[in-house]
Amino acid sequence: MKNLKDLKLAIIGLGYVGLPLAVEFGRKRPVVGFDINSKRIEDLKQGKDVTRETTKEKLKAAVHLKYTDNPQELKSCNCFIVTVPTPIDNHKRPDLTMLRQASETVGKSLKKGDFVVYESTVYPGVTEEECVPIIEQISGLKFNQDFFWGYSPERINPGDPSHRITEIKKITSGSTPESAELIDALYKEIITAGTHKAESIRAMVKNKIRIEESKVLILGLDFKENCPDIRNTRVVDIVRDFQDLNCHVDVYDLWVSEEDALKELGAAAIRTLGKSQHILYDLKYVLPPEFSDIRL
């Protein structure tokens, strides 16, 4: 296991999440900032940030930060932080294309003992089920034996100058207790608001809690905190995943109306709450006619 001082960082993706992160680390230690967008790299080399998430002065202060679109330059790094976007597709599902491509890029440069940290916003299980197998296949290395994994979800609010990356408490985690400690210590270098080292979401299996028929309470359904918009919320996917495991799910949200929530869940999800023989009565006309049994 490497020491903190031995970590040589690569930030994969220099968008509104990756660039501020690279700039902050680049003030303290060597960082390779990688992006496939050559124009973006040229702009940054000239001190220009079109996202306006940082300033020319901050870019200049990051004296240890090197920008590149050449993946070969990642081979000198041993800790890779992936910050590529995960946009919503036409079906309102996360598009993991760029995340998979970034994992392939990392896999080509990964060496024994290296670390991979994901910041990209994804639903639980994606990094272990989608990304790690890609890295293993391309690198020929074995997870938690030859390389280690971590997750630290990005918490940046784009365009909000009053809440910068250093001023928002950072959640960190690792695939082993040792890697979790190292990753947490790494982020503590730049996060003045402090960090919170989280346990694995696989908190239920280890504690021998029966998942099937568990009663699950989800606090919050909206797209983001203090916002009634649920059009692109991925909490709905979590609800459905738990329902697929035969869990009993309740959702509580002060901001979201019951009518909007039922509409977002859809008729299929609503019917899973009923007995084998039931009637779906659409009193408010929130569902298409063919998806309900009775409408006023």
Protein Blocks (a to p, Z undefined) as FASTA:
>chain_A
ZZfklpccddehjafklmmmmmmmmmmbccddddfblklmmmmmnopafklpacfklmmm
mmmbccdfbfklmmmpcbdcdfbdcdddfkopacfklmmmmmmmmmmmgcehiacddfbd
cdehklmmmmmmmmmmmnopaehklpccdddddfbdehiaklcfklpccddddfbfklmm
mmmmmmmmmmmnbpaddddfklmmmnopafbhpacddehjbfbehiabfklccklmmmmm
mmmnopacddddfkbcfklmmmmnommlmmmmpcfbdcdddfkopacfklpfbdZZ
